[in-house]
Amino acid sequence: MAGLFGDVKEIFGFKYRYFITSKGLIFSLSSGELRQLNPTMRGKNRNQYLFVRLELEGKLKGVNIHRLVAENFLGPKPSDEHVINHKDGNKQNNDVSNLEWTTIAGNTQHAYRTGLAGGRKHGSYKGPVCAENEEGFGYVFFDSKQAIEAGFNPNSIRDAVVKPWKKVFGFYFSRINTEVQLRKGVQS
């Protein structure tokens, strides 16, 4: 059945109680009344995936909407190695046209190819790092080898760059843009 909300299907396993559209909208049929469910963000850190709670045998079950759309409109998961990819990278766009089954490796390649992975926020951004203590003394590292030679653990530096409030070995770490001038007193 197609309409304003796209194709509509019964969500498998819920005995005519819940329906999903190809656009990622979820509806509940209770007491003869159809109502749209409001999705929320999943997880403590709000990873941006939308989910709804559906009742199954008297218990609420949290289900990611993109998984419901994929399983109901793209078919079952091809294998344990497959995950759902949001083609445009927007985890809130659960339209079936934006979803595809892919392998974990394919999903990672897609993320790097489209610029969704990597970069400063993910900790894998490559570029010079400045380490500075509260007295203004510091270092500039252009690679992991230099950091190791100075007695720093590159993994600790990566964590401190991603969490700029975190101090490691008495130093704060930050990435340096090529346009930014190094501060006076910072050794290279």
Secondary structure in CASP SS format (residue, H / E / C, confidence):
PFRMAT SS
TARGET T0000
AUTHOR 0000-0000-0000
METHOD secondary structure of the structure
MODEL  1
M C 1.00
A C 1.00
G C 1.00
L C 1.00
F C 1.00
G C 1.00
D C 1.00
V E 1.00
K E 1.00
E E 1.00
I C 1.00
F C 1.00
G C 1.00
F C 1.00
K C 1.00
Y C 1.00
R C 1.00
Y E 1.00
F E 1.00
I E 1.00
T E 1.00
S C 1.00
K C 1.00
G C 1.00
L C 1.00
I E 1.00
F E 1.00
S E 1.00
L E 1.00
S E 1.00
S C 1.00
G C 1.00
E E 1.00
L E 1.00
R E 1.00
Q E 1.00
L C 1.00
N C 1.00
P C 1.00
T E 1.00
M E 1.00
R C 1.00
G C 1.00
K C 1.00
N C 1.00
R C 1.00
N C 1.00
Q C 1.00
Y C 1.00
L E 1.00
F E 1.00
V E 1.00
R E 1.00
L E 1.00
E E 1.00
L E 1.00
E C 1.00
G C 1.00
K E 1.00
L E 1.00
K E 1.00
G E 1.00
V E 1.00
N E 1.00
I H 1.00
H H 1.00
R H 1.00
L H 1.00
V H 1.00
A H 1.00
E H 1.00
N H 1.00
F H 1.00
L H 1.00
G C 1.00
P C 1.00
K C 1.00
P C 1.00
S C 1.00
D C 1.00
E C 1.00
H E 1.00
V E 1.00
I E 1.00
N E 1.00
H E 1.00
K C 1.00
D C 1.00
G C 1.00
N C 1.00
K C 1.00
Q C 1.00
N C 1.00
N C 1.00
D C 1.00
V H 1.00
S H 1.00
N H 1.00
L E 1.00
E E 1.00
W E 1.00
T E 1.00
T E 1.00
I H 1.00
A H 1.00
G H 1.00
N H 1.00
T H 1.00
Q H 1.00
H H 1.00
A H 1.00
Y H 1.00
R H 1.00
T C 1.00
G C 1.00
L C 1.00
A C 1.00
G C 1.00
G C 1.00
R H 1.00
K H 1.00
H H 1.00
G C 1.00
S C 1.00
Y C 1.00
K C 1.00
G C 1.00
P C 1.00
V E 1.00
C E 1.00
A E 1.00
E E 1.00
N C 1.00
E C 1.00
E C 1.00
G C 1.00
F C 1.00
G E 1.00
Y E 1.00
V E 1.00
F E 1.00
F C 1.00
D C 1.00
S H 1.00
K H 1.00
Q H 1.00
A H 1.00
I H 1.00
E H 1.00
A C 1.00
G C 1.00
F C 1.00
N C 1.00
P H 1.00
N H 1.00
S H 1.00
I H 1.00
R H 1.00
D H 1.00
A H 1.00
V H 1.00
V H 1.00
K C 1.00
P C 1.00
W C 1.00
K C 1.00
K C 1.00
V E 1.00
F C 1.00
G C 1.00
F E 1.00
Y E 1.00
F E 1.00
S E 1.00
R E 1.00
I C 1.00
N C 1.00
T C 1.00
E C 1.00
V C 1.00
Q C 1.00
L C 1.00
R C 1.00
K C 1.00
G C 1.00
V E 1.00
Q E 1.00
S C 1.00
END
